């Protein structure tokens, strides 16, 4: 594969919209019932325009409803050097859902007023591969995309794909992916929807019931409309009956709607993190039957109006941090004569990321206590791991060798206390207590940590570890 040379990094001339022009009705908005279904309102005509990378079949940069919104991108498809063309039409459709201009008198409307970075990873038949996906993710990350939309899926886990997603998340991107369109097939889940750190979107119909084709599972984060969603038609495609829009169904279009909602929130609150955006989207979703989070619709149906009106949650710790190697931060504890106190606040992630780890520097003989305040008792536990604890599968032997203390029991406690066996950097872990089939709703927590240097007085003499 010989990818085209990257263009000069100057697409950010579109960071803010031009001066507002008189609004004109979008003539085909009535053909987009998914907009009222998510409580859509038109985006502001000026203000920040977050960059949304669309990893797809390309995006038709000359489509009238995307004029001025598509920045130069890149193709990772053999034989194609132009991500601004779309021989399939899928990528243009996705981009139109995210960012078709509102109030310009042309076509319909998009969810947001974002800028679109086209990253072609699939050919004219909609086929892609792991190498193209990884390169596309890396490119979008380097270009500074705030949202990365991936409306593709397939079977099979790839450690390299997961690493590329982790790198994008660490760089500050929100990765939004389709759950998959093989809901009746069963078997293993679809990737990238089953990777950690992604927002996995299922599809519902006009009745707000899950589409039969939409994949189920604990990986599903949220749902969005996915039935006959009308959007921009790429040039060269056959005209859609009744106008310039074309309708598609599935989790691909549902993911695009959530990406648009994320972009709207980022435009409204430029300083918030991707983790905060995710928390807002999931916490404001409208619950769908059956009551509570479930494997078909996750937290519920995305609700733009509720998300825009919601308060901003406190910032989370850096993600991913779900193992000892990726522990988020070193807890500051300045030891003196008095016990040292510190506190950390965070939010556990979703499927495949049920743990948050924090580094704590301790000396042999120190006494450490940690008190956990979860939002719901019995949903979280604490664990303290020795210095050098490796990553990987944790069985009984692993715990006996590396675990210093844990709060999980029957019933689970909310505190741990231990005497430190040796000097080093320990990992204090906040862990979600979840079964294999339980929906892994993210949970907020607050941990108070106290470390006291070991000094025991016996018969008038002071003893300390040697």
C-alpha positions, 0 to 999 in steps of 0.5 A: 500500500502506498498512501498519498502524501499528507497535506500541509496541516492547515485545515484549521482555518475552519475552526469557527463558522463564518459570520451568520447569514440569514437562515433559510429553511432546509427543504428536506428536513421533514424527511429526517424524523430522526432529528426530533427523535433525539430532541434536536435543535439547530446548532449555532451559526457561529462558534467553535467547530470541533474536528470529527474524523470519519473513518469510512469510504471517503467523503464527497467534499463537493456535496452542497450540504457539506460545503465549507465543512470538509477539510483535506484528509487522507486515503489509506485505500490502495489505488486511491489518493483522494479522501475527498471523493466517495465512490460508495456513498457510505462515508458521505452519508455518515458525514452528512448526519454529523455535520450537514449545514443547517439553515442554508436552504439546501437538503436536510440538516446534520446534528452538529456544525462540526468540521469533517476530516475524511479518512478513507479506509474502505474501498468502493465496495465498502471493504476494509482491513485491520491495517487500514483501520489502524493507520486511519486511527493514527492519522486522525489522532495526529490531526487532532480529531476530537471525535473519531467515528468508525461505522464499520465492524467485523469479527476478531480481536486485534491487539494493534487495533486496541492499541491504536484506539488507546492512543487516540483516547489518551490524546483526547479523542472520543471514539464512537463506533457502530455496534454491528448489524448482525444482531440475530447471528449470535457468537462473538461480538463485532469489533471495534464495538467490543474494544475498551474505551469506545462508545458503542452505539446500537440502533433503534427504530421509529418506535424506539424499539431495538432494530432486530439487526442491531447487535446486543451485548454488554459492550453497547453503551447507548442507542440512537435512531437507525431506521431509514435515516436520511442524509447527504447523497454523494455525487455520482450515486443514483438520485434518491426518490423525492430529492437529494437525500438518501436513507440508510438503516443500521448501527452505522447511522446510529453511531454518526448521530452520537458523533454529532451529539458529541460534537455539539457538546464539544462546541458548547463546552470547548474545555471539557474532556472526551471522558466528560462528554461521554459521561454527559451523553450516557447520563442524559440518555432516555431509558428505554424498556426494559427499565434500566441499562440493558444489552440492547440499548445500553444507557438508553436513547441519546437525547441532545436537548438533555445533554446540552442542558446537563451540568458538566461533570468533574473531569475524570482521570486519564484513560485508559488506566485499567491495568497496573502498567497504565495506572493513571497518576501518582497520588501526591502524598507528602509524608511528615510527622502527621499522617499524609492524606490524599483524595482521588475522584473518578469514574469507572469505564464501560465494558472491558475497562472496569478498573482505574489504577492510581500509583502510590509511593510507599515505604516499608512499614507504612500503614495505608488505609483507603476509603471508597465512596461509590455512587451505589454501594456494592458496585465497586471494590478496592485493591492494592497491588505490589510494585511490579505487578504485571498485566494480564489475566488474574487467576488465584495464583496471581492474586496470592502473589501480587495482591496486598489487600482487597475490599471485595468480599461477601458483602463487599466492603468499602475500605482497605487497610494494610501494612506495606511490605516493602518500599516501592510504587504500589497500584491502588485500584478501583474496580467495578464489580460486574458479572459476565452478563451484567451491563457495565454502567460506569460509576462515579467514585471518591477515594480518600487515602491516608498513609502513616509512617510506621512508628511503634512505641514499645516499653519506652523505645521507638521502633521502626523497620530496619 
